[in-house]
Every structure is written in structure tokens, then in C-alpha cells.
Amino acid sequence: MRILAAAAVAATIAMPASAASEQPNIIWIISEDQSDHFGPFRESMAKTPNVDRLAAEGATFTRAFVTAPVCSPSRSAIVTGMYQTSIGAHNHRSGRGDLRIQLPQGVEPLPAILRRAGYYVTNGTLLDSGDLRKGKTDYNFEFPADLYDAADWADRADGQPFFAQIQLRGGKRRNQRSLERLRGVRTSGIPPEKVTLPPYYPDHPDIRKDWAQYLESVEHVDWEVGQILQRVEREGISGSTAVFFLSDHGVSHARGKQFVTEEGTKVPLIVRAPDRVEAGLVREDLVAHIDVAATTLAFAGVDVPDWMEGRPLFGPGAAARDYVVSARDRCDETVDRIRSVRTERYRYIRNFVPERPHLQPNRYKDAKAVLKALQALHREGALPKRIDAMFFASRPREELYDLAEDPWEMRNLAGSPDHKKTLGKMRGLLEDWIRDTGDRGQDFESAAEYDADMAVYLKGRDGPDVETLRRNIADTAAWRRTRTDEAP
């Protein structure tokens, strides 16, 4: 195993890798709703022998981050190699109604580029049977109906290289009856009483149970990764296939999914590519998940377009990042705007609507066990004052965390005189990024755009579900009417 710190990487990643002359097959394994609770990344009760093996045979990136902590903006970003804020795809599940979103002139999805280069492109969800069915896209922009050739690469022409996205349900499988059937067969069965919760979650039985089920979903994903690797081996294509393993964002908990913390943005990333990537390499430099698109093109022998904001992770086009940026905008019916800059040591967060609490109403999140437990404790006045304020009070406009001293991001240093210089530097990095990338989230979407997407959310719903949505939509509308400036 060879570990490269950020300083060392800057001197080495620009060196050409030894690569086969032919185009490799390329597989993206993308799991949903999971942080980096896999063996190669951190100590965890989850057992992940297949992911461990993948890491031993490839490169492990210990500081990989998504540019958006929720699925549709994240997926829109990775498939274009662009920040979702640069292409107008930053609001979660946007462009689904009468008002559609078009990609900027010249920008196109990666599968279209690879097809022109001769690839057979597929997108499939892995079933428990091992079969692949039509896979999740969830892109916020309009794209051709024939963007993918099929769900499975089996029907490609003889000798034709393929690019396959394989979608795993990951963390979404916890709290589902299907996981009960799999427990003890494809997971070890993790006792809730033995899990270690992050310190910002109270020791509550429902939160423990949910966390244990989440870790079991990690083990199930590991089993699925093993099934995929076995198929590649059976077909005799291991040596000519590059495999990427990552997730679309962090675990769906109160500070994870939808939020630009470590829990929401830090994801697993492993790249195995025989003859192209050194086996057992551990990379500690900062990586954005949009870099996967650029790396895929580099492996395929395709020039990375000038418009693409992702960077190759290997070879002559590689360049180390000094920081990564993550952004959260509207999620479902809940309007917000948060930006984060993450350097090697610090995380800076800007809350553009600080008057709204961290856990403002959201039908999707509020239905989850963790949120229900937190809300019940809040109503009872049973949460520690510090934790209660973290989730239910208005937010500070700026947050600054020293991750070396405070990895759980619980001590906000933005008001500390000792960190004034660091705060100014981080603030400047964000402001430069907003300007240089043309962040299209600087203004909230129009009422017409919001209403068009909410009409889709409401369609076909009834009972308490729709009443909750209507109440949250009305709450958002009332809040927006009180603001004197909708683009803080």
C-alpha cells in the first residue's frame, strides 16, 4: 500500500500512467444515500470484504466529496462533469413540470460523448437476482430518450467497449422489509446497542436502530459489489475493465443528506483500472465527484472538453485541488441556499437564509425515524441545549470548523478572533468560486418555476401525505413573502 498526501500528489499525478492502447470497458458502481462507512475509509462495524478487495487492487481516495448532497443535483453534476450550479440543475427534482431545464450550449452528458467514441453505453439498477433493469437517471435537465443503449452491456457488438452505470439502492434499503429478508444472508446483523453514534445525535433507541440498519445496508452493498466483480471475472474482462465505486451523497440522517457537512458530502471513492492505476494506492488529496467524469474520458482516450469543470485524477491532465465546493439549494418543497468550501483542514459554510432552521419542514426527511425521534425530543424539551439549537434554532450566517480538532463539526469558529484570518480566506474562496463558475443559485427560482415542480409533487398524492406537502409549500410561500431580498 502506498499513501500519497496532498503535497506528494501534486508532484506525481501529472505523470502519465502506463495504459493499454485499447479502450477499456468502464463501470461506475453508484450506491445511494451512503457516506464512507466502508472498510477502506474508516473504522466501522460494517464488514466490507469486496470493497476492501477492490481498494487493494486499485486506488482509494480518502477525501472525496460530492458537489451536491442530494441525488438529482449530484447525479446531474457527475454525468456532465459540471457543478450543478453551473448548468442550472441545482434545485432538487427541478425541471419536472411544464418549465424544463436545458443544458448550456455545448455541454452534453458523458454517455453521449462516449457513444461517439465507440462505446456501448448502459445504465442499470442491480436486482437481487443479479439482473440489470433500467437504471435511475434523476437528471434535472432534458436529455435524449436514447441517451443509453440498454440497461445491460450483454448485447454490445463483439469487441465493442462498454460504459456501464450500475445503480445500487444502498442506504435506501434500510427500514424496508426487503432488508429483513436479507439480514443474516448478505449482512452480519448489526446490533443497535453496539453502534457508535455521532456525538450530535442523542442516544435514542430509534436512532440506534436506524443507524444499525444503515450499516447493514453498507454490508449489502458490499455483497452487491462482489456480485458485479464476479460477473466481470466470469466474462474474462477484469484486466480490460476500469471500475469506479462511489455513492451519490452521504447518509440520509439529520446532518447528512441535503446538507453540506462531512456527513452529507464525504463519500467513498475507489478506482480500479489494471495497467492504468497503481494497486493499493491511497490518495489523501481533495477530490470532487465531478472528477470521475473527466477521469472516465481520460481512460477512454477522449480529450476532456474545455467546458468540463471536472479534472482527471490520473495522467497528464491531472491537477490537485486546493479545495472542494458543495452546494445545497431547494430540496423537494423546501427552499434553502447553502454553500461550503472544504480545504484539507477547514470547512466553511455560508447559510444564505439563516433565519430558517436547519430542520425546516420537509415531507421526505420528516418521515424518517431519525427526524421523528429528534422532533419528539425537541417538543419534550429533552435535547441538550447545544444539540437543540443546532437543529431547530435559526442558523449562523457563517460557520467555520477546524476538522483536525473538531472532525464532527460541532464548534463553530466563525466568531473566534483567533480564526479571523482563516475565516476571511475561506470567505474569499467561496466568493471567487461563485463568481468564476457563474453560480446560478445566486437567485432563487421564480415562483412560476417552483409552482410548476410542486404541481408534479402533488399529482397523484392523497391523504396525510398531500396535506403535509401543501402545508410545507404554504409555509415556504409565506416565508418568501416576508423577505425583502430573495437573493441574499
NULO-537678 format. One record per residue (C-alpha): x, y, z; residue in three letters. Coordinates in steps of 0.1 Angstrom, whole numbers, padded with zeros to 4 digits, always signed. Layout:
residues N
XYZALA...
This chain:
residues 488
+0000+0000+0000MET+0014+0034-0009ARG-0001+0066+0007ILE+0002+0099-0011LEU-0005+0130+0009ALA-0018+0161-0009ALA+0017+0176-0012ALA+0031+0145-0027ALA+0002+0140-0051VAL+0008+0174-0066ALA+0042+0162-0078ALA+0031+0129-0091THR-0004+0128-0105ILE+0006+0148-0136ALA+0029+0120-0147MET+0014+0098-0175PRO+0001+0064-0163ALA+0011+0033-0181SER-0020+0025-0200ALA-0031-0001-0225ALA-0035+0012-0260SER-0071-0002-0264GLU-0101+0015-0249GLN-0111-0001-0216PRO-0145-0011-0205ASN-0156+0014-0178ILE-0181+0006-0150ILE-0195+0031-0125TRP-0210+0015-0094ILE-0230+0042-0077ILE-0247+0035-0044SER-0274+0057-0029GLU-0275+0075+0004ASP-0242+0063+0019GLN-0213+0080+0034SER-0178+0064+0035ASP-0186+0038+0062HIS-0167+0011+0043PHE-0136-0007+0054GLY-0110+0012+0034PRO-0121+0046+0046PHE-0129+0045+0084ARG-0134+0021+0113GLU-0170+0008+0111SER-0190-0022+0123MET-0199-0029+0087ALA-0179-0058+0072LYS-0170-0050+0035THR-0146-0076+0021PRO-0155-0070-0015ASN-0149-0032-0013VAL-0118-0039+0007ASP-0105-0061-0022ARG-0114-0035-0048LEU-0094-0010-0028ALA-0064-0034-0025ALA-0065-0037-0063GLU-0069+0000-0071GLY-0067+0035-0057ALA-0086+0047-0027THR-0095+0084-0023PHE-0099+0092+0014THR-0111+0128+0008ARG-0137+0126-0020ALA-0167+0149-0018PHE-0199+0154-0038VAL-0207+0188-0052THR-0243+0184-0040ALA-0256+0164-0010PRO-0288+0152-0026VAL-0294+0128-0055CYS-0307+0147-0086SER-0282+0177-0085PRO-0254+0153-0076SER-0263+0130-0105ARG-0267+0159-0129SER-0232+0170-0119ALA-0214+0137-0122ILE-0229+0128-0156VAL-0218+0161-0171THR-0186+0167-0151GLY-0200+0201-0142MET-0211+0218-0110TYR-0249+0215-0108GLN-0249+0253-0101THR-0231+0260-0134SER-0257+0242-0155ILE-0288+0253-0137GLY-0296+0219-0123ALA-0290+0228-0086HIS-0326+0226-0073ASN-0335+0190-0063HIS-0361+0174-0087ARG-0364+0206-0108SER-0374+0209-0144GLY-0400+0181-0139ARG-0431+0203-0146GLY-0441+0224-0176ASP-0409+0245-0173LEU-0379+0224-0184ARG-0342+0229-0180ILE-0318+0227-0209GLN-0281+0222-0206LEU-0260+0253-0215PRO-0248+0255-0251GLN-0221+0229-0258GLY-0225+0210-0226VAL-0236+0174-0230GLU-0239+0142-0209PRO-0209+0119-0207LEU-0227+0089-0223PRO-0233+0109-0255ALA-0195+0117-0257ILE-0185+0081-0251LEU-0210+0068-0277ARG-0194+0090-0303ARG-0160+0074-0292ALA-0174+0039-0300GLY-0187+0029-0266TYR-0219+0009-0259TYR-0234+0029-0230VAL-0257+0014-0204THR-0275+0023-0172ASN-0290-0004-0150GLY-0302-0009-0115THR-0289-0042-0100LEU-0316-0066-0088LEU-0311-0092-0061ASP-0312-0118-0089SER-0281-0102-0104GLY-0300-0089-0134ASP-0299-0053-0145LEU-0331-0033-0152ARG-0335+0002-0164LYS-0314+0024-0141GLY-0321+0056-0123LYS-0311+0088-0140THR-0328+0116-0120ASP-0312+0143-0140TYR-0327+0177-0137ASN-0321+0187-0173PHE-0337+0175-0206GLU-0318+0147-0222PHE-0324+0124-0252PRO-0346+0093-0247ALA-0319+0072-0263ASP-0291+0085-0241LEU-0284+0049-0231TYR-0283+0019-0254ASP-0296-0005-0228ALA-0296-0015-0191ALA-0270-0042-0196ASP-0239-0044-0217TRP-0246-0081-0228ALA-0259-0071-0262ASP-0230-0049-0273ARG-0212-0058-0306ALA-0184-0083-0304ASP-0152-0065-0292GLY-0170-0032-0285GLN-0160-0014-0253PRO-0188-0005-0229PHE-0195+0022-0204PHE-0219+0009-0177ALA-0235+0028-0148GLN-0248+0003-0122ILE-0271+0018-0096GLN-0274+0003-0061LEU-0302+0012-0037ARG-0277+0014-0009GLY-0290+0033+0022GLY-0325+0035+0008LYS-0329-0002+0016ARG-0328+0003+0054ARG-0362+0004+0070ASN-0375-0017+0042GLN-0389-0053+0045ARG-0366-0064+0018SER-0337-0059+0042LEU-0353-0081+0068GLU-0352-0109+0043ARG-0316-0103+0035LEU-0303-0100+0071ARG-0281-0129+0080GLY-0277-0139+0044VAL-0259-0109+0030ARG-0253-0089+0062THR-0238-0099+0095SER-0267-0084+0116GLY-0256-0054+0134ILE-0270-0050+0170PRO-0283-0014+0175PRO-0270-0014+0211GLU-0234-0017+0198LYS-0233+0011+0172VAL-0214+0043+0179THR-0235+0073+0171LEU-0220+0107+0160PRO-0220+0129+0191PRO-0246+0153+0177TYR-0272+0126+0177TYR-0289+0117+0211PRO-0287+0082+0224ASP-0322+0072+0214HIS-0334+0036+0205PRO-0349+0046+0172ASP-0318+0064+0161ILE-0296+0035+0171ARG-0319+0011+0152LYS-0318+0033+0121ASP-0280+0036+0123TRP-0276-0002+0126ALA-0299-0008+0096GLN-0279+0018+0077TYR-0246-0001+0084LEU-0264-0033+0073GLU-0272-0016+0040SER-0234-0009+0037VAL-0228-0047+0040GLU-0255-0054+0015HIS-0239-0030-0010VAL-0206-0048-0004ASP-0223-0081-0013TRP-0236-0065-0045GLU-0202-0052-0054VAL-0190-0087-0051GLY-0216-0099-0075GLN-0206-0073-0101ILE-0169-0082-0097LEU-0177-0119-0101GLN-0196-0113-0133ARG-0166-0093-0147VAL-0143-0121-0138GLU-0167-0148-0154ARG-0167-0128-0186GLU-0129-0127-0186GLY-0128-0089-0188ILE-0112-0079-0154SER-0079-0069-0170GLY-0096-0046-0195SER-0122-0030-0173THR-0119+0001-0151ALA-0142+0001-0121VAL-0153+0032-0101PHE-0171+0028-0068PHE-0188+0057-0051LEU-0221+0070-0037SER-0243+0098-0048ASP-0241+0116-0014HIS-0240+0109+0023GLY-0262+0090+0046VAL-0298+0102+0049SER-0297+0115+0085HIS-0303+0149+0101ALA-0269+0163+0092ARG-0263+0141+0062GLY-0283+0140+0030LYS-0293+0176+0019GLN-0266+0193+0040PHE-0231+0204+0032VAL-0214+0188+0062THR-0189+0159+0062GLU-0218+0136+0068GLU-0237+0149+0038GLY-0208+0153+0013THR-0179+0129+0021LYS-0183+0098+0000VAL-0163+0066-0008PRO-0143+0066-0040LEU-0122+0037-0053ILE-0108+0034-0088VAL-0095+0000-0100ARG-0080+0001-0135ALA-0054-0026-0143PRO-0024-0012-0162ASP-0036+0024-0155ARG-0039+0027-0117VAL-0014+0015-0092GLU-0028-0012-0070ALA-0031-0004-0032GLY-0026+0033-0038LEU-0042+0056-0011VAL-0047+0092-0021ARG-0054+0118+0005GLU-0058+0148-0018ASP-0091+0166-0022LEU-0113+0152-0049VAL-0147+0163-0063ALA-0170+0137-0076HIS-0173+0155-0109ILE-0137+0145-0114ASP-0150+0109-0121VAL-0164+0121-0155ALA-0131+0137-0166ALA-0112+0106-0154THR-0135+0083-0174THR-0128+0103-0206LEU-0091+0102-0200ALA-0092+0064-0196PHE-0113+0062-0228ALA-0087+0082-0247GLY-0111+0111-0252VAL-0100+0147-0248ASP-0117+0163-0218VAL-0137+0192-0232PRO-0127+0227-0222ASP-0161+0234-0207TRP-0159+0205-0182MET-0152+0215-0146GLU-0141+0180-0135GLY-0104+0171-0136ARG-0088+0138-0145PRO-0074+0120-0114LEU-0046+0104-0132PHE-0023+0112-0162GLY-0010+0144-0178PRO-0043+0163-0174GLY-0045+0158-0136ALA-0043+0187-0112ALA-0046+0187-0075ALA-0074+0207-0059ARG-0068+0232-0031ASP-0104+0230-0020TYR-0138+0215-0030VAL-0171+0232-0030VAL-0205+0217-0022SER-0239+0234-0027ALA-0274+0228-0014ARG-0304+0246-0029ASP-0341+0237-0029ARG-0347+0201-0018CYS-0382+0189-0028ASP-0406+0217-0015GLU-0381+0231+0010THR-0362+0262-0003VAL-0327+0268+0010ASP-0293+0280-0002ARG-0261+0268+0015ILE-0226+0268+0001ARG-0195+0251+0016SER-0158+0253+0010VAL-0137+0223+0022ARG-0099+0226+0024THR-0076+0200+0038GLU-0081+0213+0073ARG-0112+0235+0074TYR-0148+0236+0063ARG-0165+0269+0058TYR-0203+0270+0054ILE-0224+0300+0043ARG-0261+0300+0052ASN-0278+0324+0029PHE-0312+0320+0046VAL-0300+0318+0083PRO-0335+0327+0096GLU-0347+0293+0087ARG-0337+0264+0110PRO-0315+0235+0099HIS-0345+0212+0101LEU-0371+0234+0084GLN-0402+0214+0073PRO-0396+0188+0046ASN-0420+0160+0040ARG-0394+0135+0028TYR-0369+0139+0056LYS-0396+0144+0083ASP-0409+0109+0077ALA-0376+0093+0087LYS-0371+0076+0120ALA-0341+0099+0130VAL-0361+0131+0123LEU-0392+0118+0142LYS-0370+0110+0172ALA-0353+0144+0172LEU-0386+0162+0167GLN-0402+0143+0196ALA-0372+0151+0219LEU-0374+0188+0208HIS-0411+0190+0217ARG-0404+0174+0251GLU-0375+0198+0258GLY-0353+0167+0262ALA-0325+0176+0238LEU-0293+0191+0252PRO-0294+0228+0246LYS-0265+0228+0222ARG-0280+0200+0200ILE-0315+0215+0201ASP-0300+0248+0188ALA-0281+0230+0161MET-0312+0215+0146PHE-0341+0238+0155PHE-0329+0274+0160ALA-0320+0299+0134SER-0286+0293+0119ARG-0255+0315+0119PRO-0248+0332+0087ARG-0213+0317+0086GLU-0198+0285+0101GLU-0161+0276+0103LEU-0148+0242+0116TYR-0113+0230+0122ASP-0116+0194+0111LEU-0083+0185+0126ALA-0095+0194+0161GLU-0132+0190+0155ASP-0140+0163+0130PRO-0177+0163+0140TRP-0181+0200+0131GLU-0196+0210+0164MET-0175+0241+0174ARG-0183+0270+0151ASN-0151+0292+0150LEU-0166+0319+0127ALA-0168+0343+0156GLY-0134+0335+0171SER-0108+0363+0169PRO-0081+0337+0166ASP-0095+0324+0133HIS-0104+0358+0117LYS-0077+0354+0090LYS-0088+0318+0082THR-0124+0329+0080LEU-0115+0357+0056GLY-0096+0334+0034LYS-0124+0308+0033MET-0150+0335+0026ARG-0128+0348-0002GLY-0125+0313-0018LEU-0163+0309-0018LEU-0169+0344-0033GLU-0143+0338-0060ASP-0159+0304-0068TRP-0194+0319-0070ILE-0181+0345-0095ARG-0158+0323-0115ASP-0183+0294-0120THR-0213+0317-0125GLY-0232+0301-0097ASP-0268+0301-0110ARG-0282+0296-0075GLY-0275+0332-0065GLN-0312+0339-0072ASP-0340+0317-0060PHE-0360+0301-0088GLU-0391+0321-0098SER-0425+0314-0083ALA-0436+0300-0116ALA-0407+0275-0117GLU-0413+0265-0081TYR-0451+0261-0087ASP-0445+0240-0118ALA-0424+0215-0099ASP-0447+0215-0069MET-0476+0206-0092ALA-0457+0174-0101VAL-0450+0167-0064TYR-0487+0170-0056LEU-0500+0150-0085LYS-0515+0116-0076GLY-0510+0121-0038ARG-0538+0120-0013ASP-0544+0117+0025GLY-0519+0130+0051PRO-0490+0129+0026ASP-0505+0156+0004VAL-0517+0176+0033GLU-0482+0177+0047THR-0468+0188+0013LEU-0495+0215+0009ARG-0487+0228+0044ARG-0450+0229+0037ASN-0455+0247+0004ILE-0477+0273+0020ALA-0451+0277+0048ASP-0424+0284+0021THR-0446+0308+0003ALA-0454+0327+0035ALA-0417+0329+0043TRP-0408+0342+0008ARG-0433+0369+0011ARG-0417+0382+0043THR-0383+0386+0027ARG-0372+0419+0014THR-0343+0404-0006ASP-0347+0369-0021GLU-0312+0367-0033ALA-0290+0372-0002PRO
